[in-house]
Amino acid sequence: MNALPTATHTPKADLRGLIDAITHAAAEDSMNNLLTTEQWDLLAAYLLPVHLAAGQVLFSQGSNDRTLYLVESGSLSVHFEDDKQRLRLAIVGPGSLVGEGAFFSHRPRSATVQAGAASKLWSLPALRHAELGNRQPAVALQLAMAAGAVLAKRLGSRRRRIAST
């Protein structure tokens, strides 16, 4: 009987582009790099690459997924859909993240996120974050703190408050 591989056996991803994007991000809701080089190396085994073409939807408003996405390159449009129209809430660029609202709240997505340009992201599904928390609690905590800081920045900005996904 073959056992399924776990995240710790996943080949280590090259996160240099992501780390560089976070380090050089200038947007008010960008991530702060709270991780050490060693912690990024540990986190790499838990992150999965996501490539989006321009116009491709990452997730839709109302979906019940709690995956957190870190943006390495490209741009993402965050929009809310009601019965009458589609309203763009924000543009999210490299060095930031999306999905933080559902990640923390365990509630459905509050907005739709679509690639405005070809984009490279790194995903952290909730189950992989739980595994990371069991195996590398300090890394999981630092990542959660960085995502929480982005959420707090968005909630503290009247213009971006409703853009938390």
URVEN-V252367 format. One record per backbone hydrogen bond with DSSP energy under -0.5 kcal/mol. CO is the residue of the C=O (numbers start at 1). NH is the residue of the N-H. E is the energy in kcal/mol with one decimal. If there is no record, write none. Layout:
co=CO nh=NH e=E
co=CO nh=NH e=E
This chain:
co=6 nh=9 e=-1.9
co=7 nh=10 e=-1.4
co=13 nh=15 e=-0.9
co=15 nh=19 e=-2.9
co=16 nh=20 e=-2.4
co=17 nh=21 e=-2.2
co=18 nh=22 e=-2.5
co=19 nh=23 e=-2.5
co=20 nh=24 e=-2.1
co=21 nh=25 e=-0.7
co=22 nh=25 e=-0.7
co=27 nh=30 e=-1.7
co=32 nh=34 e=-1.3
co=36 nh=40 e=-2.4
co=37 nh=41 e=-2.0
co=38 nh=42 e=-1.8
co=39 nh=43 e=-2.6
co=40 nh=44 e=-2.1
co=42 nh=45 e=-0.8
co=43 nh=46 e=-2.5
co=43 nh=47 e=-0.9
co=48 nh=123 e=-3.4
co=50 nh=121 e=-3.0
co=52 nh=119 e=-2.3
co=53 nh=56 e=-2.3
co=56 nh=115 e=-3.0
co=59 nh=113 e=-2.5
co=60 nh=63 e=-2.1
co=63 nh=109 e=-2.9
co=68 nh=124 e=-2.6
co=69 nh=98 e=-2.2
co=70 nh=72 e=-0.6
co=70 nh=122 e=-2.4
co=71 nh=95 e=-3.0
co=73 nh=120 e=-1.5
co=74 nh=94 e=-0.6
co=75 nh=116 e=-2.7
co=75 nh=117 e=-1.3
co=76 nh=78 e=-0.5
co=76 nh=92 e=-2.9
co=77 nh=79 e=-0.6
co=77 nh=114 e=-2.5
co=78 nh=89 e=-3.4
co=78 nh=90 e=-1.5
co=79 nh=112 e=-3.3
co=80 nh=87 e=-3.0
co=85 nh=82 e=-2.5
co=86 nh=88 e=-0.5
co=87 nh=80 e=-2.6
co=90 nh=78 e=-2.9
co=92 nh=76 e=-2.8
co=93 nh=96 e=-1.2
co=95 nh=31 e=-3.0
co=96 nh=71 e=-2.9
co=98 nh=69 e=-2.8
co=99 nh=103 e=-2.0
co=100 nh=104 e=-2.1
co=101 nh=105 e=-2.6
co=102 nh=106 e=-2.0
co=109 nh=62 e=-2.7
co=112 nh=79 e=-2.8
co=113 nh=58 e=-2.9
co=113 nh=59 e=-1.2
co=114 nh=77 e=-3.7
co=115 nh=55 e=-3.2
co=117 nh=75 e=-0.5
co=119 nh=52 e=-2.6
co=120 nh=72 e=-2.5
co=120 nh=73 e=-1.9
co=121 nh=50 e=-2.6
co=122 nh=70 e=-2.9
co=123 nh=48 e=-2.3
co=124 nh=68 e=-2.0
co=125 nh=129 e=-2.2
co=126 nh=130 e=-2.3
co=127 nh=131 e=-2.1
co=128 nh=132 e=-2.7
co=129 nh=133 e=-2.6
co=130 nh=134 e=-1.7
co=131 nh=135 e=-2.3
co=132 nh=136 e=-3.7
co=136 nh=139 e=-0.6
co=136 nh=140 e=-2.2
co=137 nh=141 e=-2.5
co=138 nh=142 e=-2.2
co=139 nh=143 e=-2.4
co=140 nh=144 e=-2.3
co=141 nh=145 e=-2.5
co=142 nh=146 e=-2.2
co=143 nh=147 e=-2.5
co=144 nh=148 e=-2.7
co=145 nh=149 e=-2.1
co=146 nh=150 e=-1.7
co=147 nh=151 e=-2.3
co=148 nh=152 e=-2.5
co=149 nh=153 e=-2.3
co=150 nh=154 e=-2.4
co=151 nh=155 e=-2.6
co=152 nh=156 e=-2.0
co=153 nh=157 e=-0.7
co=154 nh=157 e=-0.7
co=156 nh=158 e=-0.6
co=157 nh=161 e=-1.7
co=160 nh=163 e=-2.2
co=161 nh=164 e=-0.9
